[in-house]
């Protein structure tokens, strides 16, 4: 049972899943040249993120959280500057060139307020448009009855 983790300048390392998560995460950080205090996550090719930092001290088997023979992109998890939420940054250089679809997912995850603002403004525009359309129907309907 193993997984492949991509990071750096297209580096790939294989990791054994037949161990406790605490050992898996320690080995991952060590072999990928990260500080042991860093919070990390893994993203699969479908954009699903496994937040390892939440299970950093877990005695669960790594195989219970990760899928055997899958390839993952290593992510660093940081607190957002405003103190709310977390930002995920790829530790695979040039993610946008090698996996543009994953880069888009990562950008949306790391900027949820921007996505909410975009959706909110587009919903507001639709609401205003629908209200205007409804009002024009009511006005034209009223003209017929008079």
N, C-alpha and C positions, 0 to 999 in steps of 0.2 A: 504494500500500500504506500503510494507516494503521490506528491503533487509537484508541479514545477512552478517556481516563482520567478517572474521577470522583474528586473530592476536595472538601474544604472544605464550604461550605454549598450542596451540590448543584451545584458547578461542574464543568464538563466541558471538557476540552481534547483536541484531536486531535493525534496525533504520527505522524510519518513513520517507517515501519519500514525504509525503504531507506537505512540508514546503519549504522555500526558501533555495537555495544552501548555502548561507552565514551561515544560522542557522544550516543546516545539517552538514557542514564541521566543524563548531565550536563544535557542540555536538560530532561528531566523534572523534576529537582530544582530547576533554576533557575526554570522556568515555574510550578511548583507552590509556590514560596516556601520550599523546604527548604534546610537547611544542606547544603553539598556533602559534609560528613563523615557525614551520616545514611545508614543502611543502609535500603534500600527493597525492596519486593516488590510484585507486582501479583496480584490475585485476580480470576479471571473469574467470570461469573454462575453457573457450576456449582460454585464453591468450590475450583477448582484454583489453587494458588499457584505463581507463578514468582518464585523468589528472585533478584532482580536483583543483590543485594549480592554474591552468589557469582561473578558474571561482570562485576563492575564495571570491570575493566581489559581485557576481552575485545575482540578485533578482529573477532569473529564479527558477522554481520549481525543486526540486531534482529529481522528477519523470520524468522530461523531459530529463535527462542525464543518469539516471540509470534505469535498467530493474527490474520491480516489481518481487519480490520473488526469485531473483537471489542471489547466494552466491559469495562474492568477497573476495579477499585477500588484506589486507592493505599494501601499499607500501610507503616508504619514498623516496622522490625525492631530490637528491643532485646534485650540480654542479660537473662535472668531475674535476679531479686535474689539467688537462691541460687547464681548463677554457672553453673548447669547449664541448657542449652537456650536457646532464644530465644523472645521474646514478640512477637507480631505485633499491632499496633494499627492500626485503621482511621483513615485520614486523611479519610474521608468522614464528616462529622458526621451523627448520627442514622441510622447504618447499621441499627440494630435496628428502626427504624420503616420505612425505605425498602426494606430487604432483610433481613428477619428470619432467613431461612434461611442467609444468608451470615454473619450475626452469630453464629449458633449454631456454624457451622463454625470461625469465627475464635476463639470462646471455647474450643472443644475443642482447637484447635491451640496456643493460648497457655497452657493449663492441662493438659498431658498427664498429669501426676502425679495430678491430681484424677480424670481419666477412668480411669486405671489403677486408682486406689483404688476407684472405684465398681464397675468391672468385677471387680476382685479380690474385693471384699466380696460382690458378687452371685454370683460363681462359688463362693466359699466357702460361701455359704448353700445353693446348689444341691448342692454336694458333701456338706454335712452332711445336707441333706434326703434325698439319694439314699442316703447311707450308712444313715440311720435307716430308710428304706423297705426297703433290702436286708436290714438286720438283722431287721426285723419279719417279712419273708418267711422268713428262715432259722429264726427262732424258731417260727413257725407250721408250717413244714415239718418241723422236728424233733419237734414234738408229734405229728404224724401217724405218724411212724415208731416212736414209743415205745409 
